Amino acid sequence: MLSVLKQEFSIHKKNILFTSIIIAAIYAISLICLCLNSAITSENMADFTAIWVAISFVVGSVGAFFITLGKGSGSMIDLIYKDTGLLMKTIPVNSLKLIGGKIIIGLLEFFIYTTLFSVYLCILTLYAKNNSLEFIKISLSDSIFDCFSLFCFVITLFILAQTVLNFAFTLSKSFVKNTKWSGIIVGVTIYFILSFIVEITSATFDIIHFNFPEDFLNFWILVILFTIISIVLYIITSILYDKKVNL
């Protein structure tokens, strides 16, 4: 597994570094605009600053999540649809280790982007406490455990999304050789899996009497549930890749 991790990191480290620099630059521009907004009290400057803060939030939350899923090191697209897959098929590496290594490096990549966003939020919070800004409203939880619970949920949700995508791509390649239909199979597979997850989540909410938003951070049962689903999809994906995928 260690050799797989080193190999995956060496392949994707330049892309991770480049993306991190771009994201950090967006945060830096946002903070510079905030400083200038304090010095230049004008409506145009306030609007410009608000736009950059909004962009930073979108990039740091939703953007980082989907960038890592679609183009990140955890995606199996390169193993299934690119020449990388042909090379990896010739290497005597267990599919569980190979796919597991990609998932771990993908999670590491997402963790880097999440850390950058967390640092940005800390700086932004300190700034907002000392400055009256109508377009910045940040409330931090007083409980470290609540923050930790939310962090674990986001990480679990990312792993689940990553395993769902990888399973859909692998399933499509296993049974459909024509790339014309592979996109449809992937879409249909993702739809049914997400529908299944939504149904299970709804049933879980009913059982534990989940009330939003009061019980938002009391969802460790969902963390366990999503982890189990991710493990099952990971194992099935590894079996399909090893037994059914022919490149």
N, C-alpha and C positions, 0 to 999 in steps of 0.2 A: 504493500500500500504506500509506503514512504516513497518508493521510486516513482510510482504513479503520480503522487502529489507533486514531487519535484518536477516531473515532466510537464504536468498540466500548468504549473505555475510559470515555468520557463516559457511555455507557449503563449500564455495570456498576460504576462507581466507588463509588457509594453502597452497593450490596450488598456489594462487597468490603470497604469500610471497616467496615460494620456487622458482618460476619462476623469480621473481624480483631479488632474490639473484644470481641466475645463470646468468641473463642478466647483472647485475651490476658487477659480477666477470669478465665477458668477457670484459666489458668496462675498468675495472681496469687493466687487463692484457695488453690491448691495450695501455693504457696510460703509464704503466710501461715500455713497449717495446719502446715507443717513448722517454722516458727519457734515457733509456739505449742506444738508438740509437745515442743520442747526445754525450754520453760519449764514446761509442765504435764506432768509425767511420770505419765500414767495410761493404763491399757489402752484405755479408751474413746476418749481423744484419739488414741492411736496407730492405732486401727482407723479412726477418722474421717479421719485424715490419709492412711492407706493407700488408702482409697476415693477420695479426691480426686486422689491421685497416679495411681491406675489410670485414673480418668476422663480425666485430662490426657493420659496416654499414648494412650488410645483415640481421643480427639478429635484429637490432634496427628498421629497416624499414619493409622490406617484412616479416621477420621472426616473429616479434611481431604481425603483422597484422594477419597472417594465424594461428599462435599459438592460439591467442585469439578466432579466428573464430572456429577453429576445436576443441580445448580442453577447451576453456574458459567458464566462468560462464554464458555467454549469450546463449550458445547452448541449444537447446531443446532435444538433444539426450537422456539425462538422464530422461526426462519426458515421452519420447515415447518408448524407448527401454530398460530401466532399471527399477529395482524395485522401484526407487524413484517415478516413474510415478504412480504406484499403490497407494502409500502412499498419494501423492498429490491429487489424484482423490477422496480420502475419506475426504479431508479437504474442508470445505465450503468456498472456495476462488474463487472469480470471475476470469475467465480465462484471462480477460483483465489485471487485477492486477497481476496475477501470471506471465504471459508472459512479461508484462511490467516491472515487477521487475527484471526478468532475463536480459532483454535488458539493463536496467539501470546499473545493477551490471557488466554486460559484458562491457558496455561502460566505467565504472569506471576502470575496469581492464586494458582495452586498454589505458585509459588516464594515468594510472600509468606507463605503459611501455613507452608511448610516452614522458612522463615527464623525465624519466630516459635517454632516447635517446637525448632529448633536452639539458639536463645538460651535457651529454657527448659531444654533438656538441659544446656547449659553451666553455668547457675546451679545446677541440681540436682546436677550432678557435683561442683562445688566444695563444695556443702553436704554431700554424702554423704562426701567425703574428710575433712571435719572433724567428722563426726558418725557415730556407730555406729547405723545404721538397718537392721534385719534385712529389711525389706520393700523396700529399695532396693538393687539389685545392678546396678551399671553398670560395664561394661568398655569403655574407649575403645581404639581401635586405635592402635598406636604409629606406624603408617605414614600419612602424609598422602595418599600415592597411593592407599592402600586406601580411605580416606574419600572421596576424589574419585571413585574408581571406583564405589563404592556410590551416591554422589550421582547420577552420570551414569546409572546403571542405573535408579534410581527415577524420574528425569526421563523417560528413554526409555520406561519402563513406563507412565507416566502419559500420554504422548503417544500410545502405542499404544492404550491403553484409550479415549482420547478419540476417536481416528480410527475405532476399531471401532464405537463407539456412533453417531457421526455417519454412518458408512456405513450402518449398520443402519436408522437412522431415514430416511435419504434413499432407500435402496432400497425400503423399505416404501411411502413416499409416492409413489415413481415408478411403482409397478406396482399398488398397492392403493389405491383411492380411498375405500373404506369404512373409516372409522376403527375399526369393530368388529373387523376382522381385522388391523389394522396392528400391534397389540401382539403378536399371535401371530407375524407375519412378523418383527418385530424380535427376538423371543426366539429363534426358529429360526435367524435369520441370525447372531446373536451366538454361539449354541451351536456352529454349524458352523465359524465363524471361530476361536473359541477352541480347538475340537478340532484344527483345522489347525495352529494355533500350538503347541499342546501336542505334536503329533506331530513338528513340525519341531524344537522344542526338545529333545525326547527323542533324536531322531536326531543332533542336534548334540552332545549330551552323550556319546553313544556314540562319535562320531568323535574328539572331543577328550579322551576318557577323563576326563570331569568327575567328581570325587569330592567329595561334600558331607560335612562343611562345609570340608574342607581347602582346596578350590579355589574357595570361594564368591566371592572377589573377583577371580578370574581369568576373567572372563566377558565380556571386551570383544567377543568374537565374537557374543555374544547382543545386545549393544548395537547392533552393526552390523546384525544380522539383523532386530531389531525396528524399527530405523530404516527399513530398506528396505521392510518390510511397511507401516509407517505412511505412507511416501511413496506407495506404490502405492494404498493405500486412500484417501488424500487426493486423489489425481488422479482416481480413479474417482468418488469422491463429488462432486467439483467438476463432472465431466462430467454425471453424473446430475442434479444440481441445476440445471444450465444447460439441459439438453436434455429431461429427462423430467418434472421436478417442475412441475406446474401448480397454482397456488393459487387 
